[in-house]
Amino acid sequence: MTDSITLTGLVATAPRHIVTSEGLPITSFRLASTQRRFDRSKERWIDGDTNWYTITAFRQLAINSAGSVGKGDRIIVSGRLRIREWENGERVGTNIDVEADAIGHDLMWGTSVFSRSISSTAVTTADQPAEGQAPDGQPTQAAADSSETPEQSADEESEPSEAVAALPF
């Protein structure tokens, strides 16, 4: 059984990004999540206990989060919870890990600008249009220029064509 969890908190450590010898990207960092409550008698917010989590992201999420998340950022994380007991000589403890499915900035505390990323493996040669054709199957400007008839004037202005990559969605 997998336990899903959604957390909000502060990135407490600089994200550590590695790529394994097999080529698997991994990014991990510590997240501090403090519960707050409003004390009506004192009329102010009071911090409760802080829970600490190790957040780990794999593959494309690891690459994107390594470039987007920094120490001190307020974020929201959704993923699978894993609790592990450990023992090291005289010391014992509990690790609370979250394997992230999604990571984003917590927009309650600020603004963010999204920029879609496309991995190099997302667009395959089968998705690419044939030479001389645009993604919609129409001839490109270069192909159209090569079929220019003598009646067409070289003075005629043609709009430049824009190369568009086929997106896999």
Buried (B, 14 or more C-beta within 10 A) or exposed (E): EEEEEEBBBBBBEEBEBEEEEEEEBBBBBBBEBEEEEEEEEEEEEEEEEEEEBBBBBBEBBBBBBBEBBEEEBBBBBBBEBBEEEEEEEEEEEEEBBBBBBEBBBBEEEEEEEEEEEEEEEBBEEEEEBEEEEBBEEEBBEEBEEEEEEEEEEEEEEEEEBEEEEBEEE
